[in-house]
Amino acid sequence: MAWAEYVAAFGFFFVSHSVPVRRPIRERIIERIGGRGFTLVYSVLSLAALAWLIVAADRAPYVQLWPWASWQPYVPLIVMAPVCLIVALAVARPNPFSFGGANNDAFDPSRPGIVGWTRHPLLVALGLWAAAHVVPNGDLAHFLLFGTFVVFAIVGQRLVDRRKRREIGARWEELDHARRRGRSLDVRRFGSRFAARLLIAVFLYLGLIAIHPVLFGVSPLP
């Protein structure tokens, strides 16, 4: 029974992420509460499931896989900087290729922003976050937790691509080609509000460092 909560939390996480996004169910929910309402509810449910899963991993029996070392906390501390930037550049921006986009009809493939570099910036951020946190958490429960998220982020991109190809149809290939052609290292092409989103990334990064001891009982600083 020691692992029961951990297994239950894993089950709830995958059910909460897979069932609501099934097309018939999603369409019914959107009919009742609208697209923005669905995004809000789905986001809150996802965060609640993730929070429970992390808490359950902390409560699970400790089985060491590798010893802790003083250099390990630097890995997530460094990696979380680009993660926060990717999230800040991706959230509430048009992205017809993935989930979490806003006003997707307004997507301009000649100015794709972060989407020019990856169709699934939020899944990339999730994968980087999880991979970085594997390093300083060398016990079985956390290895399964973060390792599963790495796999989820990789496989999820293929699954979302498959779904979006069906929804968009033949235009998907054309739109994707235009997206890649429009990518640029010129930050001005990320949009007129790039500076604001960069500032959001900085505050997000610092905020996560500040709140980490409160939420998880351990400081991310070495």
N, C-alpha and C positions, 0 to 999 in steps of 0.2 A: 504493500500500500504506500510505501515511501515515495514511489514515483507516480502515484495516481494523479495528483494535481498537475504534475508536469505533462503527463499524457493528455489529460483533459484540456489543459490550456492550449496544447498543440492542436488538438482536434477542433476546438472553438476557433482558433486563429484561421485554420484552413477553410472551415465551413463559412466563416464570416467574410472571407475574401473571395470564395469561389461561387457561392450561391447567389448573392445579390447582383453579381455582374452577368449572370446568365441572361441572355437577351430577353426571353419572355418575362422573367421576374423583374429585370431592370426596367423594361418598358411599362409594366404595371405600376411600379413604384414612382416612376417619373410622371405618369399620368395623374397620380394623386398629389405628389408634393413638388413636381417640377424638376428640371435638370439641376438647378443650384441646390435645391433641397436634397436631392439624391446624393450629390457630391458631398454636402455637409454631413449628412447622416452616415454615409459610407466612410468618410474620413474619421468621424468620431468613433464609429464602431471599430475601425481598423486600429486606431490608437489605443482604444480600450483593450482590444485583444492582444496587442503588442505589449502593453503594460502588464497585463496578467501573465503573459508568457515569460517576461523577464523576471517578474517576482517569483513565479513558479520555479524558474531555473535556479534562483538564489536559494530557494527552500529545498531543492532536490538534494539527495545524498551526494556528498563530495567524493568524487573519484578522480584522482590526479592523473593526467596524461603526460604532462611535462612540468618541470619546476618553474617557478616565477623568477624573473631576472630584472634587475633595475632598469635595463634599457627598454623593456617591453612597453611601458606606458607611452614612450615617445612615438610609437607607431600610430596608434589612434589619434594622438594629439596632432601629429603632422597631417595625417590623411583627412581628418575632419575639416581642415581648412578648405580644400577643394570640394569636399562634400557639401559644405554649407553654401559655397559659391554656386554649385550646380543647382541646388535646391532653390536658391534665391532667383536664379536666372530662369528656372523652369516653371515655378508655381504660378498659376493664374495667367499663363501665356498661351496663345493659340498653338495647339499641337494635334493635328488630326490623326497622327500615327499612334498615339498612345493614350493612356488614361490620364486624367487630371488636367486636360487642356481646357481653356476657357475661350469662348467665341471662336471656335475652330474654323468657322466659315471665313473669318478674317485673316486666316493664315496666309502669309506672303512668302512663297518659297524663294524669292529673290533676296529676302531679308529674314532668314529662318532663325537667327540667333543661335541659342544652344542646340536647337533641334537640327541645325545644319551638321552638327558633329555626331549626334546620336538621336535616333528616333525615340529613345526611351530614357531621358535624362534622370527621371526619378528612380527608375530601376537601377541605373548605373550608380546613382548615389547610394541606394540601398545596398548594393553589392559591395561597394567600397567601404561603407560603414561596417558591414558585417565582417568582411575579410580583415579589416584593421583591428576589430575587437576580438577576433579569434586569438591573436598573439598573446595578450596579457591575461587571457582567461583559459588556463590550461587544464580545466577539469572537464569531465565527460558531459555534464549537463549543458555548460556554456558552449562547448565545442559543437554539440548537436544543434544548439540554438542558432549560433552565428553561422555555422557551416550550412545549415538548412536555408538560411536567408541568402547565402551566396548562390546556392543552387537555384533557389526560387527566383533570384534576380536574373540569372542567366536563362533559365528555362522560360521564365515569364515573358521575356522579350520575344521569344519565338512564338509563344502562344498568343500574345497580343498582336504580333504581326499577322498571324494566320487569321485572327478574328477581324482585324481591320481590313485585310485584303478582301475578305468576303463582303464587308460592309461598304467599302469604297468602290470595289470592283476594278475594272480595267484602268481607271484613272490613278490607282495607287502607284503603279510603276512610273507613270509620267510625273506624278507629284514627288515621288521619292528621288527621281533623277534630278528634278529641278531643285529639290532641297539640298542635295549634295553639291550641285553646281553653285548654289548660292552661299555656301559656307565661306567664312572669312575670319581672319585673325584680327581684323579691324573692329575694335570694341564698339565703335560708333554704329556698326551694323547690327548690334544686339538690341538696338532700340534707343529712343531718346531718354529713357529712364534708366539707363544702365548704371549711372552713378548712384541712383537711389537703391537699386537692387544690390549693388556692391556694398553699400552701407548696411542694408538688411543682412547680408551675409556676415559682415563683421559682428553685428549685434547678435545674430543667431549663434555664431561661434562662441562669443564671450558669454552669452546667456546659457548655453549648454554647459560650459565649464563651471559657471556659477551654480547652476541648479543640479548638476550631476551628484554632488554629495548628498543633497536633500532627497533626490529620487532613488539613488542606488546605494547610498551609504559609503561611497568611496570617492576620493578626489581623483580626477583624471590627470592632475599635474604630477610629474615625477617627484 
